[in-house]
């Protein structure tokens, strides 16, 4: 099991390669970006658990990368450790004021960096900030986003659930189930990247439930595309026999359908809400009705 996903943003190949090898050996999944814009693209597609960020980059400095990450809703929660040759007090303060979580100067002690990385990731998880399977923001960050909605005029909140995943878990095991969760999170990020805005938010609310908060007026299109991509890709998680028969045959002879998504969409354009609980309860009810409708049609 991985200890987490780290993104190293460093244009010096010797340093980035050394860090990649070292942290891979420590049980982390490591990705490397040599340019700031590459790092931003990577973060939009698959959120890392932590970023080690050099300040001196060829296209944009680390401060600009940090500011972009902190002001983009989807990436604002990711822990950032600055890695730089600068040791001036003003530089450290500038980085911390932008929202960096830590700061270490070159040349650095690799064991110290290892401890800082591990501590930052563990603290983030302990504070219930991210889901350990998908890496997506979880309950506390979702609640913060919901409270912020009450101050905005136009938004849509979507609750998305994976139907029939529990029988799949019983038949295939938790490792296969977790792959489905990561697969779903990946497609959510892709859809928001293509059809959403920089202020959109994706969260992992509970075991099999995700949330999407979007400022885009294309919310229905986003949900339709997500269903389509999920349906196209989910069959790869089943064996040949289950794919051919259209689901999992239980011991009592029932056929449990292939997993699919159900969704409940609420919007400030169609309804006024007095508190965040009303938002989530309405979306949950609409998702339940969506599941029932799909069950009747199939």
C-alpha positions as CSV (number, residue, x, y, z in Angstrom):
1,X,0.0,0.0,0.0
2,X,1.3,3.4,-1.0
3,X,2.2,6.0,1.7
4,X,0.9,8.7,-0.5
5,X,1.4,10.5,-3.8
6,X,4.2,13.1,-4.0
7,X,4.8,15.6,-6.7
8,X,8.4,16.9,-7.0
9,X,8.6,20.2,-8.9
10,X,12.3,20.7,-9.6
11,X,14.2,21.5,-12.8
12,X,17.5,20.1,-11.6
13,X,17.5,16.6,-12.9
14,X,20.0,15.2,-10.5
15,X,18.0,16.5,-7.5
16,X,14.6,15.5,-8.8
17,X,15.8,12.0,-9.8
18,X,17.5,11.5,-6.4
19,X,14.2,12.5,-4.7
20,X,12.2,10.3,-7.0
21,X,14.3,7.3,-6.3
22,X,14.5,8.0,-2.5
23,X,10.8,8.5,-1.9
24,X,9.8,5.7,-4.2
25,X,12.0,3.5,-2.0
26,X,10.1,4.9,1.0
27,X,6.8,3.6,-0.4
28,X,5.4,6.7,-2.0
29,X,4.1,7.1,-5.5
30,X,6.3,9.9,-7.0
31,X,5.8,12.1,-10.0
32,X,8.2,14.8,-11.2
33,X,7.6,18.1,-13.1
34,X,10.5,20.3,-14.3
35,X,8.3,23.3,-15.0
36,X,5.7,25.1,-13.0
37,X,3.0,24.9,-15.7
38,X,3.6,21.1,-15.9
39,X,3.0,20.9,-12.2
40,X,-0.3,22.8,-12.4
41,X,-1.4,20.5,-15.2
42,X,-0.6,17.4,-13.2
43,X,-2.4,18.7,-10.1
44,X,-5.6,19.3,-12.1
45,X,-5.6,15.7,-13.5
46,X,-4.7,13.8,-10.3
47,X,-4.3,15.4,-6.9
48,X,-1.0,14.7,-5.1
49,X,-1.0,14.3,-1.3
50,X,1.9,16.7,-1.1
51,X,4.1,18.9,-3.3
52,X,7.8,19.5,-2.9
53,X,8.2,22.7,-4.8
54,X,11.5,24.4,-5.9
55,X,11.3,28.2,-6.1
56,X,13.7,28.7,-9.0
57,X,11.9,27.2,-12.1
58,X,12.5,27.9,-15.8
59,X,9.0,29.2,-16.7
60,X,7.5,30.6,-13.5
61,X,8.8,30.8,-10.0
62,X,7.6,28.6,-7.1
63,X,5.8,31.5,-5.5
64,X,3.6,31.9,-8.6
65,X,2.9,28.1,-8.6
66,X,2.0,28.2,-5.0
67,X,-0.3,31.1,-5.4
68,X,-2.1,29.5,-8.3
69,X,-2.5,26.3,-6.4
70,X,-3.8,28.1,-3.3
71,X,-6.3,30.2,-5.3
72,X,-7.7,27.3,-7.3
73,X,-10.4,25.6,-5.3
74,X,-9.6,22.0,-6.3
75,X,-5.9,22.3,-5.3
76,X,-6.1,24.8,-2.4
77,X,-5.8,22.1,0.3
78,X,-2.6,20.3,-0.9
79,X,0.3,20.6,1.5
80,X,3.3,22.3,0.0
81,X,7.0,22.2,1.1
82,X,9.2,24.8,-0.5
83,X,12.6,23.5,-1.5
84,X,15.1,26.3,-2.4
85,X,18.6,27.6,-2.1
86,X,17.4,30.8,-0.6
87,X,17.8,31.2,3.1
88,X,16.7,34.7,3.6
89,X,14.1,35.4,6.2
90,X,12.1,37.5,3.8
91,X,12.0,34.6,1.3
92,X,10.8,32.2,3.9
93,X,8.1,34.6,5.1
94,X,7.0,35.2,1.5
95,X,6.5,31.5,0.9
96,X,4.6,30.9,4.2
97,X,2.4,33.9,3.5
98,X,1.4,32.4,0.2
99,X,0.2,29.3,2.1
100,X,3.2,27.0,2.0
101,X,3.2,24.4,4.8
102,X,6.9,24.2,5.3
103,X,10.3,25.4,3.9
104,X,13.6,23.7,3.6
105,X,16.8,25.0,2.1
106,X,19.5,23.4,-0.2
107,X,21.7,21.6,0.6
108,X,19.2,19.6,2.7
109,X,19.3,16.5,4.8
110,X,17.3,13.9,3.0
111,X,16.2,12.3,6.3
112,X,14.9,15.6,7.6
113,X,13.0,16.1,4.4
114,X,11.6,12.6,4.7
115,X,10.3,13.4,8.2
116,X,8.8,16.7,7.1
117,X,7.0,15.1,4.2
118,X,5.6,12.2,6.3
119,X,4.5,14.7,9.0
120,X,2.8,17.0,6.6
121,X,0.8,14.1,4.9
122,X,-0.1,12.5,8.3
123,X,-1.3,15.8,9.8
124,X,-3.4,16.5,6.7
125,X,-5.1,13.1,6.9
126,X,-5.5,13.3,10.7
127,X,-7.3,16.5,10.3
128,X,-9.8,14.7,8.1
129,X,-8.8,16.8,5.1
130,X,-8.5,14.1,2.4
131,X,-9.7,10.6,1.7
132,X,-6.8,8.1,2.0
133,X,-8.0,6.1,-1.1
134,X,-8.7,8.8,-3.7
135,X,-6.7,11.7,-2.2
136,X,-9.8,13.9,-2.7
137,X,-10.9,16.4,-0.1
138,X,-13.1,14.8,2.5
139,X,-15.6,15.8,5.2
140,X,-14.1,18.9,6.8
141,X,-13.1,20.5,3.5
142,X,-16.5,19.6,1.9
143,X,-18.3,21.3,4.8
144,X,-16.1,24.4,4.4
145,X,-17.1,24.5,0.7
146,X,-20.7,24.1,1.5
147,X,-20.7,26.9,4.0
148,X,-19.1,29.1,1.3
149,X,-22.0,28.3,-1.1
150,X,-24.5,30.2,1.2
151,X,-22.6,33.4,0.3
152,X,-22.7,32.9,-3.5
153,X,-25.4,33.6,-6.0
154,X,-25.0,30.9,-8.7
155,X,-23.8,27.4,-8.1
156,X,-24.8,23.7,-8.4
157,X,-24.1,20.9,-6.0
158,X,-24.1,17.3,-7.2
159,X,-24.1,14.2,-5.0
160,X,-22.8,11.2,-7.0
161,X,-23.0,7.7,-5.8
162,X,-21.7,4.4,-7.1
163,X,-24.6,1.9,-7.2
164,X,-24.0,-1.8,-6.6
165,X,-20.5,-1.4,-5.4
166,X,-21.0,-3.4,-2.2
167,X,-21.8,-6.7,-4.0
168,X,-18.8,-6.0,-6.1
169,X,-16.7,-5.6,-3.0
170,X,-18.0,-8.9,-1.6
171,X,-17.1,-10.7,-4.9
172,X,-13.8,-9.0,-5.8
173,X,-12.4,-7.7,-2.6
174,X,-11.4,-4.3,-1.2
175,X,-8.3,-3.9,-3.5
176,X,-10.6,-4.1,-6.6
177,X,-13.1,-1.8,-4.8
178,X,-10.5,0.8,-4.1
179,X,-9.4,0.8,-7.7
180,X,-13.0,1.6,-8.7
181,X,-13.0,4.5,-6.2
182,X,-9.7,5.9,-7.7
183,X,-11.1,5.3,-11.2
184,X,-14.2,7.4,-10.4
185,X,-12.1,10.2,-8.8
186,X,-9.9,10.3,-11.9
187,X,-12.9,10.7,-14.2
188,X,-14.4,13.4,-12.0
189,X,-11.2,15.4,-12.2
190,X,-11.1,15.0,-16.0
191,X,-14.7,16.1,-16.5
192,X,-14.3,19.2,-14.3
193,X,-11.1,20.0,-16.1
194,X,-12.9,19.9,-19.5
195,X,-16.3,21.4,-18.6
196,X,-16.0,23.1,-15.3
197,X,-14.2,26.2,-13.9
198,X,-11.2,26.8,-11.7
199,X,-13.5,27.5,-8.7
200,X,-15.1,24.0,-9.0
201,X,-14.6,21.5,-6.1
202,X,-14.6,17.7,-6.0
203,X,-14.9,15.9,-2.7
204,X,-15.1,12.3,-1.5
205,X,-17.9,12.5,1.0
206,X,-18.2,8.9,2.2
207,X,-17.3,5.4,1.2
208,X,-19.1,5.3,-2.2
209,X,-20.3,8.9,-2.5
210,X,-18.6,11.9,-4.2
211,X,-19.7,15.5,-4.4
212,X,-19.2,18.1,-7.1
213,X,-19.7,21.8,-6.5
214,X,-19.5,23.7,-9.8
215,X,-20.0,27.3,-10.9
216,X,-20.4,26.2,-14.5
217,X,-23.8,26.4,-16.3
218,X,-23.0,23.0,-17.9
219,X,-23.7,20.9,-14.8
220,X,-26.1,18.5,-16.6
221,X,-23.6,18.0,-19.4
222,X,-20.9,17.3,-16.8
223,X,-23.0,14.6,-15.1
224,X,-24.0,13.0,-18.4
225,X,-20.4,12.8,-19.6
226,X,-19.3,11.4,-16.2
227,X,-22.0,8.6,-16.5
228,X,-20.9,7.9,-20.0
229,X,-17.2,7.6,-19.2
230,X,-17.9,5.6,-16.0
231,X,-20.1,3.1,-18.0
232,X,-17.4,2.9,-20.7
233,X,-14.6,2.1,-18.3
234,X,-16.2,0.1,-15.5
235,X,-16.5,-3.1,-17.4
236,X,-12.7,-3.5,-17.3
237,X,-13.0,-4.0,-13.5
238,X,-15.1,-7.2,-14.0
239,X,-14.1,-10.6,-15.2
240,X,-15.3,-12.0,-18.5
241,X,-18.1,-14.0,-17.2
242,X,-19.6,-11.1,-15.2
243,X,-19.3,-8.8,-18.2
244,X,-21.1,-11.3,-20.4
245,X,-24.0,-11.9,-18.0
246,X,-24.3,-8.2,-17.2
247,X,-23.4,-8.4,-13.5
248,X,-22.6,-10.6,-10.5
249,X,-24.6,-13.8,-9.8
250,X,-25.2,-14.1,-6.1
251,X,-25.4,-17.4,-4.1
252,X,-29.2,-17.2,-4.1
253,X,-29.4,-16.8,-7.9
254,X,-29.9,-13.0,-8.1
255,X,-28.1,-11.0,-10.8
256,X,-26.6,-7.8,-9.3
257,X,-26.2,-5.3,-12.2
258,X,-22.9,-3.8,-13.3
259,X,-22.0,-0.8,-11.2
260,X,-23.3,2.6,-12.4
261,X,-23.6,6.1,-11.1
262,X,-26.7,7.8,-9.7
263,X,-26.7,11.6,-9.1
264,X,-28.7,14.3,-7.4
265,X,-28.3,17.8,-8.6
266,X,-29.4,20.9,-6.7
267,X,-28.9,24.5,-7.9
268,X,-29.2,28.0,-6.6
269,X,-31.0,28.8,-9.8
270,X,-34.0,26.5,-9.1
271,X,-34.3,26.6,-5.3
272,X,-33.4,28.7,-2.3
273,X,-31.7,26.9,0.6
274,X,-31.6,28.1,4.2
275,X,-28.6,26.0,5.4
276,X,-26.1,23.4,4.1
277,X,-28.0,20.5,5.6
278,X,-30.9,21.3,3.4
279,X,-28.6,21.3,0.4
280,X,-27.2,17.8,1.2
281,X,-30.5,16.2,2.1
282,X,-32.2,17.5,-1.0
283,X,-29.3,16.2,-3.2
284,X,-29.4,12.8,-1.4
285,X,-33.1,12.4,-2.0
286,X,-32.8,13.4,-5.7
287,X,-29.9,10.8,-6.0
288,X,-32.2,8.1,-4.5
289,X,-34.9,9.0,-7.0
290,X,-32.4,8.8,-9.8
291,X,-31.3,5.3,-8.7
292,X,-34.9,4.2,-8.6
293,X,-35.6,5.6,-12.0
294,X,-32.7,3.8,-13.5
295,X,-33.7,0.5,-11.8
296,X,-37.1,0.7,-13.4
297,X,-35.7,1.5,-16.8
298,X,-33.3,-1.4,-16.8
